Amino acid sequence: MPSWRLSHLSTDCSSVPATAGCCLVFAGIDATADRIVNALRDCTPAVFRVGLGDTYSYDVHGAVIDVTKSDHYQRLLNDLKRDGCAIDCIVHAFNLDGSSEESWSYDPAAMDKSLYSVLYLVQALGDRMPGHPITLNLLARHVALVLDGDKVCPERAVLTGISRVIPHEFANVTCRVLDVGDQATRPGRVGSWEEDIARDVVSESMDAQVAWRGSQRWIRIFEQVTPGNGTAPSVLRERGVYFVTGGLGGIGMAIAEHLAQAVQARLVLVSRRVMPPRANWASIIDAATDNELCTLIRRIERMETLGAEVLLACADIADQDQVREATLAAVGRFGAIHGVIHAAGVAGDSMITTKTRSSVAAVLRPKVDGTVELARAMQVFEPEFFVLCSSMSAVNGGVGQYDYAAANAFQDAFAVRMDGVGRTHYVSIGWAAWKEVGMAANMRLPAYLLAEKEQQLKSAIGTDEGVRALMAILADPLPHWIVSPRDLAGTLEAARPNSGLTGAVSRPLTPTNVQPRQELTTTYIEPDNQIEEVLVGVWQELLSIDRVGVADNFFELGGDSILIIRLHTMMRNQLPELMREVPLKLLFEHPTVAGIGAVLAERYEALHYAGEVKKMRETTLIMEVGEI
């Protein structure tokens, strides 16, 4: 279970090493932000503040951006670079406003200042400052429940999820979340509350998630516990009515089968999949042309032979009207809804550098919008429990999981916020991978990762283990759990950014694993300059292919979004000067040796010209000095 421990920060501003870099602070018009910015000015050589507005403006004293415009972040970094402002610390503090209101309702626009603002900022960093070491501090209020009375804002809690993903994809970025509570002073205490925050920002602390409550500094930890102590009675009703979203998916179906067997439940299985009429099921089974559909039908029929009743509902769980229709159909047939299992979700699978607002929104839809709409529809029925099937990605991140980690962090915070508000017990469960069912079990991976996946699944959660864990959690009053078959501390350490990515995808070029070039849509073309020769060598080593042509597409050769990170690193190592400011995004835009080679050739020409100009100026200066 997530927990918090008091921690001491010994660093003061006078002991922080002075750097030549600038601290870039994104902060709106807010008294809290003002005080922290002023404290930062005493800790860092230079602070450049960026405020909120409708149009872009910039001068030497500060800038204003529209958080919803991705190009504003690009323009800002361009202007700062032009003026010689070297950034090594960023404070994103657009989420410091607001008070601890008792009531809360979901505000999609709030995501603009959290999830999407950070996305656009990191994309701009990748494009304009690739490879430059950056510490990114995400400051916000109402991120976590640390002390009694804390109110959590799920739209801001997404910052905890994305902070675990960013360093996986940008090795030069260290990312932390600082949850800033209400200010407080202690009699006789030296220093102010805002100085504490400033010291933490400029410190070299590796604490990934920190919460300041007055003058107390807390860090997030995880405690290994057994929910319900293994003795609590079951909360399930005999013949209870249970509403399961993602009901035809792996985990949803596994839970439904347990409910059918344990209490002969009346089940409402909700899915976007349109099932054929029951009258056609027998002929579908006889035809046996669709194995997946036949398996689903047999599993539903088996639940019914166990004494369960099954109502199938086709609905987009994020659509208010469709959710209302599904819930009314459930109550119309069974008279009540006693419990909800929200197991619907869509995995994220693209890099931050290529994500768009629409692609992120698609991943958020079932877990964020779906959670909100489902909870709203259930208020009138007051189910006894409402389970959100979240994921460990919210705490350990992972490559390509920016949106998915955010969605799960939202669910975790939603359960914390809603539990205790009414009669329904809300609980979010951050599942590790399940062995036989679920996204991890069914995920399609490139061949080079299959062995690793198989090894990981050996120690994954078994279906029976997962169901038993769910039943134990339901008997416990806490609203947020993480279920992992392995020691969580070790799992999180193994998942630390940059700890294992290089080794996981690095395959040395040896006679035992080199593969011949496959037939491609392009013909083989040899490199015709030194840059292309270096690039071909890197690609051949990474992909373990004996011949790579300059027109061959990286992704057609077997590359993917994980390998391309490794490719970018290897290219930087081989061509450090040319690759110094080449963002990862360019490899997606130019996925051939010839394409990216042409970009690097232009950079070579520019650098060579700049070098010649510098020599000419130095020669002229020597001549002038000699004449003097």
N, C-alpha and C positions, 0 to 999 in steps of 0.2 A: 504494500500500500504506500502511496506517496505520503511523505511526512516532511517535517522541517526541523532543523537543528540550529541553535544559536552559533554564530561564528564571529570571530574577531578579525577586524581588518586593521593591521598595525601601521600601514603606510600612511604618511601624511604628505601634503603637497610639497613640502620642502625637501622630502627625501626622494621624490619622483625624479628620475633622470630627465633633464631638459632635452627636448628634441627640437629639431628645426621644423617639424611638421606643424600643420594647422589642424585644429579641432573643428570639424564641420558639424554644426548643431542645427537640426531641424526641429523647430519649436513654434507653436502658435502663440497667440496673445493670451498668456496665462501667468498668474502670479507665481505659481510653483516653478514654471519653466524659467521665468525671469530670475528667480533667486538661484536656481541651479546654474544658469548661464553665467551669472556674475561670479559665482564660486569657481566655475571652471576657468574664468579669466585669471584667477590667482594661481591656477595649477598648470596652465599650459601657455606656451609662448604667444599663441594667436588663436582667437575664436572667431569663426565666421558663421553668422546666424542666417538661417533660411526660414522665412515665415510663410503663412498660408494666404492665398489670394486667388483671384479669378484669372489674372493674367501674369505673364512672366516679366519680372524686372530684375535688374542686376546692377550693382555698383560696388565700389570698393568697401562700402560699409555693411553690405548685406544683400540678400536677394529675397524674392517672393516667387513662389511657384503655385500652380494648381495641382494638387496631389493626384488628380485623375488623369493628368496628361503625362504620358511616359516621356515625351520629347522634352519636357521641361527639366527633367533630371539629366538628360543628355546635354542640353544647353548649359546647364549649371556647371557640370564638370568640365565642359569645354572652356567656359569662361574662366573658371578657377585655374585651369591648366595654363591658359593663355597669360594670365596675370602672375604666374609663377607660384601659385599657392599649392604647396606639397601637402597632401592630406595623409595623415596616418591614424587619425582617430575620428570616428563618426558617432554622433549621438542622435538617434532618431527618437524624438520626444513629442511627436504629434498627438500622443495618447495620454497626456498628463492631465487633461482637463476633466471636469466632472466630479460629482460628489457621490457618496454612498447611498443612493436612493434605495428605499425598501423594495419598490416595485421595479420590474425590468420587462421590457419587451424588445424583441429582436429588431434591430435597425440595420438593414443591408448597407446603407450608406456609410455606416461606421467602419465597414471593411476597407473603405477607400483610404482611411488614415492609418490602417494597420496592415492588413494582408497585401493589398495592391500597391500601396506606397512603398513598402519594403521591396516588393517584387521589382518595381520600376527602378528603384535605387540600385539594387544589386545588379540588375541587367546593365544599367549605365556604368557601374563600376567595372563589370566584365568587359564592356566595350571600350571605355575610356581610360581605365587604369588597370589593365590586365597584369597580374603578377606582382603588383605593388602591395606590400604588407599593410593590411588595414585591420583595425579593431572596431567592430560594429557593436555599439551598445544600444539595445532596444529598451528605452525607458517608457514605462506606462503605469497607470493606476488601475486597480481592480483586476489584476491578472490572476491572482491565486488566493485561496482561502488558507491563511496562515494562522490567524487568531480569531477567536469568537467575535462575531460582529463584522468581519470582512465580507464585502459583497463583490462577487465575481462578475465580470463582464465577458461573456464568451467571445464577442467580436474582438476583444483585445487579447484574450487567452490564446488565440491562434498564433500569437508571436512566439509562444513557447515551442510550438511544433516546428515552425519554419526556421527557428534559430538552430535546430538540430540538423537541418538539411543543408543550409547555405554553405558551411565549411566543407561538407562532403564534395560539393561541386566546384567550390572556389577555394583552393588550398591556401591562398594568400589572405583569406578573410577569417578572422576569429570573431565569433558572434556570441553575445551574452544577452540575457534578459534581466533587467532590474525592475522589480515591482516596487513602486514608490508609494508608500502609504501616507497617512496624515502625518504632518510634522509634529514634533514634540521636543521639549527641552527638559533637561534634568538639572535640578539645582546643583550648582558647583561644578557643572560639566564644562570642560574647555572645548570650544569649537561649536559650530552650529549644525543643524540637521542638513542643510544644503551642502555644507562642506563635506559631510559624510558621503553624500552621493557623488560629489565631484572627486573625492579621493578614490572611491570605488571605480569610477569611470576610468581614471588615469592609472590605476594600479595594474599590476601584471597578474591579477587573480585569474585563475582558471575555472572558477565557479561558474557553471553554465547558467544557473538560475538563482538569483538573489532576490530577497524581499526585505525592504527596509520598513520597519514599523517603529516610528519615532526614532530613537537612537539605537534601536536594536537591529542587528543584521542577522538575517536568517538565510540558510541555504537549503535547497531541496535535497532530500535523501529518500531512500526507499527501504522500508522495513519488511522483512519476510515474516508473514503471519499466516495463520490458518483461519479463514473466515468462519464465524459461527462456532469455532472451537470443535467443529466436527460433531457436536451434540444437539444443535438446534433442530427443532421439528420442521418438517416441510411446510412451506407456505402455499403449496399447490392445493387447489380445491378438487375434490372428486367431481368429475364432469364439469370442471371449470371451463370458461370460455377464454381462449388465448389467441391474440391477434399477432401474427408473425409476418413482418415484412421481409422481403428477400426469402419468402417462404418456400420457393422452389429452388433456392440456391443450396450450396453445400451445408453451411452451418445452420441456416434456417431450417432446412429439412431435417437435419440431425436432431435439433432441439425439438421440433414438432414430433418426431418419432418417439422421443423419450416421453413427451407429454401424453402421447397416445397410449403408450405402454404403462406408464406410471399411474395415471388418473383417468384414463379413457376420456381425454379432453375433447371438448368441442373446439375445433381449430378453424381459424380464418387464415388461410395462406395467401398472402398478397404478393403479387409479382407483376412485372411489366409484361411477362410472357403470356401470350394468349393460348390457353389450353383448348383443345378440340372438345366438342360436346361429349358428355359421358356416353351417349348412345353409340358413339363411334369408337370407343376405347377397345372393345373386343376385336373389332376388325383391324385396328391399328396394331394390336398385339399379334394377331394372326399374320399380318403382312410382314411384320418385323423388318421394316425398311428404315426405321429411325430408332436406333438403339437408345439414344438419350431420352427420347420421348417415351419409349416403352418402359424404360427403367423408372421414370417419374410416375407413370401410371401404376406400375406394380407397387411402388412404395406407398402411394396414396391408398391403393386398395388394401394393402397390408395393414396400414394404420386403421382402416375402417373395420377390418376383421378383428382387430384388437379391442374394438368397442368404441373407437373414436368416431366423431362426425366431422367431416371436412367440407368447408365452404371455400371454394376457389374464387379469388377476386383479382381481376386485372386492373392495376392502377399505377399511375406515376405518383409515388408517395410525396413528391414535392408539389403536386398540383392540388390546390385547396379543394376544388370541386370534386375531383376524383377520390380524394381521401375522405371527404364527407360522405360520398356515395358508398364507399367501401365500409365505413363504420356503421352507417345506417343499415346497410344490408346485413352486417353481422348482428346488430342488435335486433333487427327485424326478425331474423331467424332464431337467434339464441336468447334474446331477451336482456343480455348484459355483456360487458367485456370486463374480465377479471384481471387480465394481465396483458402487457404488450412486450414483444421482443422485436426491436428494430435492428434487423440484420442486413438491411440493404446497403449497398455501397458500390462505388466504382473506383478502381485503382488508378493512381497517376503513373505515368510512364515516360514523361519527357523532361528534358533538362530545363533548368530555370531560364537559360539563355534563349530557349525557343518557345517558352510558354507565352500565351496571350491571355487577355482577360476572359475571353470566351472559353478557352480550353480549361482554365482554372475553375471557372464557374460550373462547367460540366461535371467536374470531380466533386465540387462542393455540393452540388444539387441534392443528391440523396441523403447525405449526412448532415448538412446544415439546413437547407430549406426543408428537406424531408422531415428532419427532427422537429423543426419549429411547427410545421403544418400538422404533423401527427399529434404533437403535444397539445396544440390548440383544439384539434378535433376531439381529443380524449377528455378534455376538461369536464365536460358535462357528464361523462360516464364514470369518472373517478375510478379507474382501475387500481388494483391493490399495488401493482408494481409496473414500472416502465423501464425496461432494460435497453441500454444503448450498446450495441456491439462495436466498440471502438478498436483501436489497434495500438500495438507497442510503437508504431512509427511516430506517435505523438511524443515519445520520450527518447527514442534512439535515432530518429531521422532516417536517412538513407538517400542514395542517389536517385534522382527523378521523383522524389516524394514530396516536393514543396506543397502542392495543393492537398495531397492525401494526408500528410502529417497535420496540416492546418485543420482539415475537416475533422480529424479525430480529436485534436486538441479542443476544438469547439464542442464536440460531444461531451468530452470529459468535464469541461467547465459548465456546460448546460446542466448536466446532472447535479453538479455541486450547487449550482444556483437554484435549481427548481426543487431539490429535495427538501422537504419540510415546509414548503409553501402551502401545500394542501394535504389531502389524505394519501395521495399517491407517493410511493417510495421510488424515487428516481435513482438509478445506479448505472454508471458507465464502466464497462470492462475493457481494458486494453489488452486484447488477446495477442499472444505470440502466435506463430504459425501453427495451424492444425495439420496433422500428418496426412489424413485421408481426404479431407474436404477443405473448402475455402480457397481464397485467392492464391495463397502460397503454393498449395498442393497442385492447383490447376494452372499456375502461371507458365507460360511458354517462354523459355529462355534459350539463348544461343548455345551451341554445342559446348563451348568452352566452360560454361557455367553449370552444366547439367550434373557433373560429378559433385560440385560444391552443394548444389541444391539437394541432391540425394543424401549427402552427408548431413546437411542441416535438418532434413525431414526425419532422419533417424531419431533425433532427440526432440522432435516437435510434439505438440499436444495430441494425444490420441483422442478419438471421438468420445469414448466413454469417460476419459479424464476430463475433457472439456465440459461435458454435461454435468458431471459430479461437481466440478468447480462452480458452475453456474448455480446449481441448487444450493451449495453452501453459501455463496455470495448473497443469494436472495434472502437467506435467513439472517443476514447481518445488516445492521442499520447504516453502515458507511456507504457513501455515494460514489466512490471511485476506487477501482481495483485494477491491478495489472496481474495477468496470469501468464506465468512463464515456467516451463519445465526445468529451466536452468537457473543458476544463481544470477539474479538480475544485475548485481554489481559487475560481475564478470562479463555479462552480455553487453552492458552499456560501455564497458571499457573496450571490448572488442569492436564495438560500433562507433567508437570515437572517430571523429573526422580525420581522414588521412592516415589512420592507423593500419589499415589493411588493404586499401584499394589498390595501391601499386603492386603489392605482392600478389594480390588475387588475380590480376589480369596480365601480369608480366610473364611472358613465356619466352625463354631464350631460344635463339635460333640454333637448333641442333639437328643432326641427321635423323633423329628418331621422331621428331614432331614436325618437320617441314613438309608441307603439302604442295603438290604441283598446282600451278595456276589452272583454275577451272574455266570452262567455256563461259564467256561473258557476252554481253551485248556489244562490247567494244573490242576492237582488235588490239593486240599487244603493240605498244609503241615504246621504244627505248628512250631513256632520258638523254637530253642533248646539251645540258649545261651542268655546272657543278652543284647548283642548288637542287635541281631535280635529282641528281645522283644521291645527294645526302637524304633527301626526302624518301626516295625509293628504298634506300637502305633501312630507314626507320620503319616504314610501312611493312617491309618484308620481315623485319625482326618481330614487330608487334603481332602481325597476323600469321606468322609462321608459313609464309608463302614464298616459294623459291623465285618467282618472277612477278613483279608488279609493274604494269605499264603506266605511263604518265596519264593516260586517259581513263584508267580504271576507277570506278566509283568505290569509295571507301566502304559504303554500306552494302554494295553488291558483292564486295570481296568478303563480307562476313563481319564488318565492323558494326558497332552499335553505340548507343549513347554512353555506355560505361567505358568502352574501349577508346572512345574519342577523347575522353579526359586524359587517359594515359598517353594517347598520341600527342596531345597538346603539350604535355609535360616533357615527353621525349624530344619533341621538336625544339622546345625551349632549351633543353640541355645541349642539343647538337648545334643549334644556331642561335645562341643567346642574344646577340646584337640584333639580328633581324627579327627575332620573335619577341623582343622586349615589350612591345606594345601591340601585339597581335592578339585580339580576343578570341576566346573559344568559339564564339558565334561565327567567325569567318570560316572555320572548318566545316560547319554545317552548310554555309553558303557556297563554299568551294571544296567539294568533297573529292577532288582529284588532285594528283600530284601536279599536273599542269596548271590547274586553277589556282591552288594556293601557292604554287611556285611562282606564278606570274605576279601575285601580290607581293611576295618576298623579293622578287627581282626589282619591282618598283621601289621598295624600301631600300634595297641595296644601292640603287642609283641615287636616291635622295640622300642617303648617308654618305655616299662617296662624294657627291657634289658638295655637301656641307663640309666634308673634310677638306676638300680642295680649296673651298672658299676660306676656311679657317687658316690654311697654310698661306694663302695669298695675303691675308690680313696680317699674319705674323711676319711674313717677309717684308711687307710694306712698312710695318712698324719698325723693324730692325733697320731698314734703309733710312727711315726718317730719323731714328735715334742716331744713326751713324752720321747723317748730315749735320744734326745739331752739334 
